[in-house]
Amino acid sequence: MPRVKSNVTRLKRKNKIMKEARGARGGRSKLWKAAKETVERGWAYAYRDRKQKKRQFRRLWILRINAAAREHDLSYNRFMNGLKKAGVEINRKVLADLAVADPAAFARLTELAKSHE
């Protein structure tokens, strides 16, 4: 089997990493080992945080819904249970947006939830 030199492939891989590291400070954008470590760590954080972003937004929506529901003398879980029993299938993102942008519509939903408790 003939010997294969991986020069072109290796340079492509290296250039991809160095291009990704351009925004880093000092040697982290110039030196191969430091740049590679920085980029790989950044990719790991990006992967982790794509998952965390979903959790954090759900927490934010629940906080907003809870705050708005409590203005109408309902806790979050009683509000959500009432909506479920009433057959209202609105997700938390839309509910949170209603709580902030359209309090009147949210008030009607709370009345609906109270009547189906």
C-alpha positions as CSV (number, residue, x, y, z in Angstrom):
1,M,0.0,0.0,0.0
2,P,1.4,3.4,-1.0
3,R,2.3,6.0,1.6
4,V,-0.2,8.9,1.8
5,K,0.8,12.4,2.7
6,S,-2.0,14.3,4.4
7,N,-0.7,17.7,3.7
8,V,-3.7,19.2,1.9
9,T,-6.2,17.7,4.3
10,R,-4.2,18.7,7.4
11,L,-3.9,22.3,6.1
12,K,-7.6,22.5,5.4
13,R,-8.4,21.3,8.9
14,K,-5.8,23.7,10.4
15,N,-7.1,26.7,8.4
16,K,-10.7,25.9,9.5
17,I,-9.6,26.0,13.2
18,M,-7.5,29.2,12.7
19,K,-10.4,30.9,10.9
20,E,-12.7,30.0,13.9
21,A,-10.1,31.4,16.3
22,R,-9.9,34.8,14.7
23,G,-11.7,36.7,17.4
24,A,-9.6,35.4,20.3
25,R,-7.0,37.5,22.1
26,G,-3.3,37.2,21.6
27,G,-1.8,33.8,21.0
28,R,-5.2,32.1,21.1
29,S,-5.7,33.4,17.6
30,K,-2.2,32.9,16.3
31,L,-0.7,29.8,17.8
32,W,-1.9,26.4,16.6
33,K,-2.2,24.6,20.0
34,A,-3.8,27.5,21.8
35,A,-6.2,28.2,19.0
36,K,-7.2,24.6,18.7
37,E,-7.9,24.4,22.5
38,T,-9.9,27.7,22.4
39,V,-12.0,26.7,19.4
40,E,-12.8,23.2,20.8
41,R,-13.7,24.6,24.1
42,G,-16.0,27.2,22.4
43,W,-17.7,24.4,20.4
44,A,-18.3,22.5,23.6
45,Y,-19.8,25.5,25.3
46,A,-22.0,26.2,22.3
47,Y,-23.3,22.7,22.3
48,R,-24.0,22.8,26.0
49,D,-25.6,26.2,25.9
50,R,-27.9,25.3,23.0
51,K,-29.5,22.9,25.4
52,Q,-29.5,25.3,28.3
53,K,-31.1,28.1,26.2
54,K,-34.3,26.0,25.9
55,R,-34.4,25.4,29.7
56,Q,-33.8,29.0,30.5
57,F,-36.5,30.3,28.2
58,R,-39.0,27.8,29.6
59,R,-38.1,29.1,33.1
60,L,-38.6,32.7,32.0
61,W,-42.0,31.9,30.4
62,I,-43.1,30.1,33.6
63,L,-42.0,33.1,35.7
64,R,-44.0,35.5,33.6
65,I,-47.1,33.4,33.5
66,N,-46.9,32.9,37.3
67,A,-46.5,36.6,37.9
68,A,-49.5,37.5,35.7
69,A,-51.7,34.7,37.1
70,R,-51.0,35.8,40.6
71,E,-52.3,39.3,39.7
72,H,-55.7,37.5,39.2
73,D,-55.5,35.5,42.4
74,L,-54.3,32.2,40.8
75,S,-51.1,30.3,41.2
76,Y,-49.2,29.0,38.2
77,N,-50.2,25.4,38.7
78,R,-53.9,26.2,39.3
79,F,-53.9,28.4,36.2
80,M,-52.3,25.8,34.0
81,N,-54.5,23.0,35.4
82,G,-57.6,25.1,34.8
83,L,-56.6,25.8,31.2
84,K,-55.9,22.1,30.7
85,K,-59.4,21.2,32.0
86,A,-61.0,23.9,29.8
87,G,-59.3,22.3,26.8
88,V,-57.2,25.3,26.0
89,E,-54.0,24.2,24.3
90,I,-51.7,27.3,24.3
91,N,-48.0,26.7,24.9
92,R,-46.1,28.6,27.6
93,K,-44.3,30.8,25.1
94,V,-47.5,32.2,23.8
95,L,-49.0,32.5,27.3
96,A,-46.0,34.5,28.5
97,D,-46.2,36.7,25.5
98,L,-49.9,37.3,26.2
99,A,-49.2,38.1,29.8
100,V,-46.7,40.8,28.8
101,A,-48.3,42.2,25.6
102,D,-52.0,41.7,26.0
103,P,-53.1,41.6,29.7
104,A,-56.8,41.8,28.7
105,A,-56.6,38.5,26.8
106,F,-54.6,37.0,29.6
107,A,-57.3,38.1,32.1
108,R,-60.0,36.3,30.0
109,L,-57.8,33.2,30.1
110,T,-57.6,33.4,33.9
111,E,-61.3,33.7,34.2
112,L,-61.7,30.6,32.0
113,A,-59.2,28.7,34.1
114,K,-61.0,29.8,37.3
115,S,-64.3,28.5,36.0
116,H,-62.9,25.1,35.2
117,E,-60.9,24.6,38.4
